[in-house]
Amino acid sequence: MRAGDLLRTALAALALHRLRAALSVLGIVIGVAAVVATISLVSGATAQMKARIAGLGIRTITINVFPTAIQSAAAARTLTQELTDRLAAAEHVSLVVPIAQSRGSVSLGTQSRDLSLLGVTPDYLHLFDKFYPLAGRFIHELDAGQKIAVLGANVARDLFPLDDPVGQVLTVELAGQKVPFRVVGVMVARGTIGNQTLDDYVYVPLSTLQGLTGSRQFTTYIAQAVDAESVEKAAAAIEGVLAATFAAVTAQAQATPTAVFGQRGTAAFFAAGRTSRLSPYSVTVQKAVIETYEESVRTMTLILGSVAAISLLVGGIGIMNIMLVSVVERTREIGIRMAVGARRRDIRNQFLAEALVICLLGGLLGLGVGWLSAWLGSLFGRWPFVIRGYPALVAVGFSALVGLGFGLYPAVRASRLDPVEALRYE
């Protein structure tokens, strides 16, 4: 039989049992829709998260130093502008910005909330992509020592839901004192990375925060590589500077511990060295974070897609059951077809065509249902709606293979019926 004849015969046979065919198609629709929707939703969420992580700066390198590993006296001598200059002079590094951080509370009339204050320099603005003042301005070099503040998007929204924050005066309670800060700008919203909300910060001049807290130490630095290809090299150079710096601190402490750290500081320093094997610093490459996240997402997508594909197998089992029932019901029809000249392969191909039509129809409908579900999910989750053509084709192709695989046994069974016994079947 020609392909056109097989298709017409298959559609006519399925039309005789519409409810049964519809239920068979539904099983495939659910399976394909689950696969397509899962992959599309994960892809949308991944695209949003990658954009947020990339917004932190693909060339940025975060350096955290743990003062407890070298104790306060050593930290006072090490975590200074001198270390900042050393890091900035490292190979493949174009910029290093030291950051001072402190917790405080801000009040405006009856409004009050806890927040994190970041003491930064004007160069902080140049570290990140798509990070700019939405209103007003950012910190300027002439603001050194001044009590001015730039609000993150969430802080501005919470304290000034209806008013323009620029020009307003906030009272910040910090280090046991209440300090008035004049708002000079509001930053664009950046969103959330993991459990870190990037819009809950208040940015103040670095020298201002140091003057209020009385600490000249820096425990966090953000460096920027000269280009995206040099990030790993820059990170290695930074680790070399840090290793040399802290090796010198350790050697100095061992040579003249009391003179450098004081009696109590010496005891604490060597106690920390005996009880902890942790490095006194960490260097995190933003590009590596993105790559690690992508690898995790690929694994998660594979797992979720595999779980969703199980429903396709369930739908295939349903098709096999329906086709076996159909063979039994149409035994006499098969006998008549064989009696008038139909070959065994014609009978087999006819039942395979019916199974294939069910799966292809279910696959196409499942494609539409899956994309619609993914679109609704993206609206609810507020992430981009992403259509992946390759997974969709794989899902539809897999549904066709399911139809052929689970329809083969009933088709072969139908083709092996004895014509005489089939004609006598009631």
ZICOR-V140344 format. One line per field, one symbol per residue. ss: DSSP state (H for helix, E for strand, L for the rest). phi: phi as a letter, one per 20 degrees, with the letter a starting at -180 (. if undefined). psi: psi as a letter, one per 40 degrees, with the letter a starting at -180 (. if undefined). Layout:
ss: ???
phi: ???
psi: ???
//
This chain:
ss: LLHHHHHHHHHHHHHHLHHHHHHHHHHHHHHHHHHHHHHHHHHHHHHHHHHHHHHLLLLEEEEEELHHHLHHHHHHHHLLHHHHHHHHLLLLEEEEEEEEEEEEEEEELLEEEEEEEEEELHHHHHLLLLLLEEEELLLLHHHLLLLEEEELHHHHHHHLLLLLLLLLEEEEEELLEEEEEEEEEEELLLLEELLEELLLEEEEEHHHHHHHHLLLLLLEEEEEELLHHHHHHHHHHHHHHHHHHHHHHHHHHHHLHHHHHHHHHHHHHHHHHHHLLLLLEEEEEHHHHHHHHHHHHHHHHHHHHHHHHHHHHHHHHHHHHHHHHHHHHLHHHHHHHHHLLLLHHHHHHHHHHHHHHHHHHHHHHHHHHHHHHHHHHHHHHLLLLLLLHHHHHHHHHHHHHHHHHHHHHHHHHHHLLLHHHHHHLL
phi: .fffffffffffffffcfffffffffffgfffffffffffffffffffffffffffofeeceddddgffcmfffffedecfffgffffeffmddbcdfcdcbeacccbmeebaebdedecdgfgfefcelcbffbmbefdgfegneecbdefgfffffecfcdeffnfddddeblmcdcecefdaceffdncdmddeeddedecggffffffemddeddcccdcffbffdfffffffffffffffffffffffffcfffednffffffffffffecdfffbccdeffffffffffffgfffffffffffffffffffffffffffffffdgfgffffffeofeffffffffffffffgffffffffffffffffffffffelcfedddfffffffffffffffffeeffffffffeffgffffefd
psi: iiddddddddddddddgdddddddddddddddddddddddddddddddddddddeehdeihhhhhhddeeidddddedgaddddddddeiiehdhhhihhiiiaiiihbehiiiihhhhiideddediifhihdibiahideeheigiihiidddddddgdeihdheihihhhhfeihhhhhheihiiieahhbehheeeihhihdddddddeeheihehihihidideedddddddddddddddddddddddddgddddeiddddddddddddeheiieiihhhddddddddddddddddddddddddddddddddddddddddddddfdddddddddeehidddddddddddddddddddddddddddddddddddddefiihhhhdddddddddddddddddeedddddddeeihdddddeh.
//
